[in-house]
C-alpha cells in the first residue's frame, strides 16, 4: 500500500500513520509517501508540488515494483492525495497489471469547485491556514533556489485560487489557475479507472465539492464504490471506538484492500 497525504501534509500526518499501522497489522507492506517538497524535502527539487503530479506517485510505485518485485500494489490518497491516486489510476488504465486496488478519502476530484468553496466565508479559517503554509513554503523555496523563485510572486494572494494563479500555475507550466484546475483534476479520467476503487466522501465536508457530472462518471463506472456519509467533515470520519480506535475511514479502507487481495 502506497499512501499519499493532502495539501501541506506529509508522510508524518496522523491519518497516514494511522492507515499504515492498520495496513501493517493486516499483513500488508505500507509506504507513506511524501509529495515533493513535503516532509522536509524542499531542497531536493527546484519545483513545486501540485495536484497534477500523479506521475510522482507512479514513479514511486514503479520503483517499488522493480526493486521489491511487487506483483500487487494498492494506492490510497487523502484530499489532494486522493485526486492524485484517482488520476493515476485513470491514466494507468489497463497498462499496469500490478495496480490491484485504489482508495480515496475526500478526494479533490473537481479542483476548481473545491478551491472556490474554500473561499466561502464559513471556510476562511481553513483557507487562511493553507495560504499561510503555502507562502511559508514559497519563502523557503526562494531561499533555496533564488534564481527560480521569489517571495514577491505570492504578494497579495489571500486565497488558494489567487496563490495558484500567481504561483502554482506559472511555476508549474500552466497558463493560470483555471488551466491548472482543468488539466490536473482526476474528474477527467475517473470514468476510465479499471480496478476496484473505494471513494469515501462526506456530505458535510466543508470545502470538497464533487460536481454532478463527476458523480455521474463515478456512478457509471462499475469498478468504483462511492460511499457518502451524512457526517465526517474533511477526512475525519470519527466513530465510536467499539473495539477499535474509532478512525472509521481507515478501517473501511483496510477492509476494502483486504477483500481485493
C-alpha positions as CSV (number, residue, x, y, z in Angstrom):
1,X,0.0,0.0,0.0
2,X,1.3,3.4,-1.0
3,X,-0.5,6.2,1.0
4,X,-0.4,9.8,-0.2
5,X,-1.2,12.9,2.0
6,X,-3.1,16.0,1.3
7,X,-2.2,19.7,0.8
8,X,0.6,20.8,3.2
9,X,0.6,17.4,4.8
10,X,3.4,14.9,4.9
11,X,4.3,11.3,5.5
12,X,4.1,12.1,9.2
13,X,0.4,13.2,9.0
14,X,-1.7,11.4,11.6
15,X,-4.0,9.9,9.0
16,X,-1.1,8.4,7.1
17,X,0.4,7.0,10.2
18,X,-3.0,5.5,11.2
19,X,-3.7,3.9,7.8
20,X,-0.1,2.5,7.6
21,X,-0.4,1.0,11.1
22,X,-3.7,-0.7,10.2
23,X,-2.3,-2.0,6.9
24,X,0.7,-3.4,8.6
25,X,-1.4,-5.1,11.2
26,X,-3.4,-6.7,8.3
27,X,-0.3,-8.2,6.9
28,X,0.4,-5.6,4.1
29,X,3.5,-3.6,3.4
30,X,3.0,0.1,3.8
31,X,4.7,3.1,2.3
32,X,3.9,6.6,3.4
33,X,4.8,8.9,0.5
34,X,6.0,12.5,0.8
35,X,4.9,14.6,-2.1
36,X,7.8,16.6,-3.5
37,X,8.8,19.5,-1.1
38,X,6.8,17.9,1.8
39,X,8.2,16.3,4.9
40,X,11.4,18.4,4.9
41,X,12.3,17.6,1.2
42,X,12.2,21.2,-0.1
43,X,15.9,21.2,-1.0
44,X,15.6,18.1,-3.2
45,X,13.8,19.6,-6.2
46,X,13.7,23.1,-7.8
47,X,10.0,22.6,-8.4
48,X,6.7,22.9,-6.6
49,X,4.3,20.1,-5.8
50,X,0.7,20.4,-7.2
51,X,-2.4,18.4,-7.8
52,X,-1.5,17.3,-11.3
53,X,1.7,15.3,-10.3
54,X,0.2,11.9,-10.5
55,X,3.4,10.8,-12.2
56,X,5.2,11.3,-9.0
57,X,3.0,8.6,-7.3
58,X,3.5,6.5,-10.4
59,X,7.3,6.8,-10.2
60,X,7.3,5.6,-6.6
61,X,5.0,2.7,-7.5
62,X,7.1,1.7,-10.5
63,X,10.4,1.9,-8.4
64,X,8.9,-0.3,-5.8
65,X,7.6,-2.8,-8.3
66,X,11.1,-3.1,-9.8
67,X,13.1,-3.1,-6.6
68,X,10.8,-5.3,-4.5
69,X,9.4,-7.5,-7.2
70,X,5.9,-6.5,-6.2
71,X,3.0,-8.1,-8.1
72,X,0.1,-6.3,-6.4
73,X,0.0,-2.7,-5.1
74,X,-2.7,-0.5,-3.7
75,X,-2.9,3.3,-3.8
76,X,-4.6,5.3,-1.0
77,X,-4.9,9.1,-1.0
78,X,-6.4,11.8,1.2
79,X,-7.9,15.0,-0.2
80,X,-5.2,16.3,-2.7
81,X,-3.6,12.9,-2.5
82,X,-7.0,11.4,-3.3
83,X,-7.1,13.3,-6.5
84,X,-3.5,12.1,-7.3
85,X,-4.2,8.4,-6.8
86,X,-7.5,8.5,-8.7
87,X,-5.9,10.5,-11.6
88,X,-3.1,7.9,-11.8
89,X,-5.5,5.0,-11.7
90,X,-7.4,6.6,-14.6
91,X,-4.2,7.3,-16.5
92,X,-2.8,3.7,-15.9
93,X,-6.0,2.1,-17.3
94,X,-5.1,-1.5,-18.3
95,X,-1.3,-0.7,-18.6
96,X,0.0,-1.7,-15.1
97,X,-1.3,-5.1,-14.0
98,X,0.4,-4.6,-10.6
99,X,-2.2,-2.0,-9.7
100,X,-4.8,-4.0,-7.8
101,X,-6.9,-1.6,-5.8
102,X,-7.4,2.2,-5.1
103,X,-9.0,4.1,-2.2
104,X,-9.5,7.8,-1.8
105,X,-10.8,9.8,1.2
106,X,-12.5,13.1,0.5
107,X,-10.7,13.4,-2.9
108,X,-10.4,16.9,-4.5
109,X,-11.7,15.5,-7.8
110,X,-13.1,18.8,-9.0
111,X,-10.3,21.2,-8.2
112,X,-11.9,24.5,-9.3
113,X,-15.1,23.9,-7.4
114,X,-13.2,22.9,-4.2
115,X,-10.8,25.9,-4.4
116,X,-13.8,28.2,-4.7
117,X,-15.6,26.5,-1.8
118,X,-12.5,27.3,0.3
119,X,-13.1,30.9,-0.3
120,X,-16.6,30.8,1.2
121,X,-17.0,32.8,4.4
122,X,-17.5,29.7,6.5
123,X,-14.3,28.2,5.3
124,X,-12.0,31.2,5.6
125,X,-10.1,29.8,8.6
126,X,-9.2,26.7,6.6
127,X,-8.2,28.9,3.6
128,X,-6.1,31.3,5.7
129,X,-4.2,28.3,7.2
130,X,-3.4,26.9,3.8
131,X,-2.4,30.2,2.3
132,X,0.0,30.9,5.3
133,X,1.6,27.5,4.9
134,X,1.9,27.9,1.1
135,X,3.5,31.3,1.4
136,X,5.9,30.0,4.0
137,X,6.9,27.2,1.7
138,X,7.4,29.7,-1.2
139,X,9.7,31.7,1.0
140,X,11.8,28.6,1.8
141,X,11.9,27.7,-1.9
142,X,13.0,31.2,-2.8
143,X,15.8,30.9,-0.2
144,X,16.9,27.5,-1.5
145,X,16.5,28.4,-5.2
146,X,16.8,32.2,-5.5
147,X,17.3,32.1,-9.3
148,X,13.9,30.3,-9.7
149,X,11.5,31.6,-7.0
150,X,10.7,34.9,-5.5
151,X,8.7,35.7,-2.4
152,X,7.1,38.6,-4.3
153,X,5.3,36.1,-6.5
154,X,2.8,35.5,-3.8
155,X,2.3,39.1,-2.8
156,X,-1.4,39.9,-2.4
157,X,-2.6,36.3,-2.7
158,X,-5.2,36.0,0.0
159,X,-6.9,32.9,-1.3
160,X,-5.8,29.4,-2.5
161,X,-7.1,30.3,-6.0
162,X,-5.1,33.5,-6.0
163,X,-1.9,31.7,-4.9
164,X,-2.4,29.0,-7.5
165,X,-3.0,31.7,-10.2
166,X,0.1,33.7,-9.1
167,X,2.5,30.9,-8.1
168,X,1.5,27.3,-8.6
169,X,0.3,27.7,-12.2
170,X,3.1,29.8,-13.7
171,X,5.9,28.0,-11.9
172,X,4.5,24.6,-12.9
173,X,3.8,25.1,-16.6
174,X,0.1,26.1,-16.5
175,X,-1.4,29.2,-18.1
176,X,-3.3,30.2,-14.9
177,X,-5.3,28.7,-12.1
178,X,-8.2,27.8,-14.4
179,X,-5.9,25.9,-16.8
180,X,-4.2,24.2,-13.8
181,X,-7.5,23.1,-12.2
182,X,-8.9,21.9,-15.6
183,X,-5.9,19.8,-16.5
184,X,-5.0,18.4,-13.1
185,X,-8.4,17.2,-12.0
186,X,-9.0,13.5,-11.6
187,X,-12.6,14.1,-12.8
188,X,-11.1,14.0,-16.3
189,X,-10.2,10.3,-16.1
190,X,-12.2,8.8,-13.2
191,X,-14.5,7.2,-15.7
192,X,-11.6,5.1,-17.0
193,X,-10.5,3.5,-13.7
194,X,-10.3,-0.2,-14.3
195,X,-9.5,-1.6,-10.8
196,X,-11.6,-1.9,-7.7
197,X,-11.8,1.5,-6.2
198,X,-13.3,3.0,-3.0
199,X,-14.2,6.7,-2.7
200,X,-15.3,7.9,0.8
201,X,-16.9,11.3,0.8
202,X,-18.8,13.2,3.4
203,X,-21.9,15.3,2.7
204,X,-20.8,17.8,5.3
205,X,-17.2,18.2,4.0
206,X,-16.7,21.9,4.4
207,X,-14.9,22.5,1.1
208,X,-14.6,19.4,-1.1
209,X,-17.1,19.7,-3.9
210,X,-17.8,16.9,-6.3
211,X,-19.7,18.2,-9.3
212,X,-22.9,16.4,-10.7
213,X,-21.2,15.4,-13.9
214,X,-18.3,13.8,-11.9
215,X,-20.8,12.0,-9.8
216,X,-22.4,10.6,-13.0
217,X,-19.0,9.4,-14.2
218,X,-18.4,7.6,-10.9
219,X,-21.8,6.1,-10.9
220,X,-21.3,4.8,-14.4
221,X,-18.1,3.0,-13.5
222,X,-18.8,-0.4,-12.1
223,X,-15.3,-0.6,-10.6
224,X,-15.9,2.3,-8.2
225,X,-17.8,2.0,-4.9
226,X,-18.8,5.5,-3.8
227,X,-19.8,5.9,-0.2
228,X,-21.1,9.2,1.0
229,X,-21.9,9.6,4.7
230,X,-24.0,12.4,6.3
231,X,-21.2,13.4,8.6
232,X,-17.5,13.1,8.5
233,X,-16.2,16.6,7.8
234,X,-12.9,16.7,5.8
235,X,-11.1,13.4,6.2
236,X,-12.3,12.9,9.8
237,X,-15.0,10.2,9.9
238,X,-14.7,9.6,13.6
239,X,-16.9,6.9,15.1
240,X,-17.5,5.3,18.5
241,X,-14.4,3.2,19.3
242,X,-16.5,0.0,19.6
243,X,-13.4,-2.3,19.9
244,X,-11.0,-0.2,17.8
245,X,-9.7,3.4,17.8
246,X,-12.7,5.0,16.1
247,X,-11.0,6.0,12.8
248,X,-13.7,4.7,10.7
249,X,-12.3,5.6,7.2
250,X,-9.0,3.8,8.0
251,X,-10.9,0.7,8.9
252,X,-13.1,0.8,5.8
253,X,-10.1,1.2,3.6
254,X,-8.1,-1.6,5.0
255,X,-11.1,-3.9,4.9
256,X,-11.6,-2.9,1.2
257,X,-8.0,-3.6,0.4
258,X,-8.1,-6.9,2.2
259,X,-11.1,-8.1,0.2
260,X,-9.4,-7.0,-3.1
261,X,-6.4,-9.2,-2.5
